[in-house]
């Protein structure tokens, strides 16, 4: 494995934009890992062949990393880099391959030839989610209500509610997390992700955003539930809640 080559079929060295070449090199470096031992050598003529070599002492590590990726049990960062490279090739209407000595294919990138994900139309489903009201208002009978998720993504969802419900939600604007219940319209993107396009709020409840120590103090004050005897109630509550940052 003296040299490895990333072959990209749609570009030549004189046609690939420099910025795009840099993106491919960065993703390739992430794929191989061992960044201090992987070195760019040259671009070969014809279709783009990004030639690189790995220091002798670290070649077994890179080979093991690539072999695990081929088997389907590669490291998470290697899998992420593979998907990034394959997405880049698909966006460029290209296919690619990582080859070793004598053009032996190490990793194949299907790029534009990979199967297209199934696309579903929108459908309705009853559900609920948590959020903080960040905008309430409008002149229609069904009032727009924008809720920002309380989880790590902090996504803002566009909902609608009757005037009575919207008026009640407005009392918690920017301050109090609530849990809304109703009917949502969902769409599956070609990437496989699901997007909430509309949510009709039929009801809501105000959530308790008290810190864990305050919750524990209240629980311990309740007679007959055994919380006084729990050795580490904070850890127990976090286990039960699954995520200490989620409001219940």
Phi, psi and omega in degrees: 000053180295320179224146171243152181227130169262113183259131179235121194281338189266350182248155165244163180304331182267002180243340182285127178299143183300319181297322180290322176300318179297323178294317178297319180295319180294317179294322178295319178299320177294323180297316185280333184067194176047052192302330181285347184253358182253129187229135173290138181250304184188169167255124178274153181291171186088212171300152183301124173234105183274103186269133179214160179229159180242134177306141188306317185292339181254003178300319178299325180294316181292319178299317180296321180296316180289323178295319177297322178296320178295323181287341182097009179234039181289164177299150184302319181289329177290319177298317179298318179293321177300313181296322178297313179298316182294322177295320178298316179297318179298318179296330180269009182055047186228167168235164182207171178205144171259119184239156177249200183306140177063029174064024175289125183286123177266311178225131177259135177248109183293330177052240185294341184270356182292152180300137178285135179294148179291133179253127181255148172286172180291150175216160183259146178205137175292143180186188179205156173204164184258148177187168176254128179297127179242349176200130176221126177159157180153164184261350182285166177296323175262114191272132175296135178227120179258124181242132176261124182303146178274352180281186185293337182284331179056033179293147176255126181251138178269115181240171172225154180208160175297163181299321180296314181292318179299320179297320179291321179293324183301335179294344182249016185303128176066000189238304192253128174291142178230162174245118181261146178237144179167207184242125182249151173253124185243146177230136177267119179284164179296339178285348184099349180281150178260134181240130176277115184265333181199142178222120178266111183280123177257339181194165175206163176222148179277134181266153178272114180258023178295147178294161185302321182295327177290321178297317179298318180299319179293319180296321181292338179280345179280130182279140170088006182252355173081005182292336178296336184265358180283126186293316181229080186296328180297315179295320179297317179294320178297321177296318181292323183279335178085329180208116185292347181270351182273134181272138178236000000 
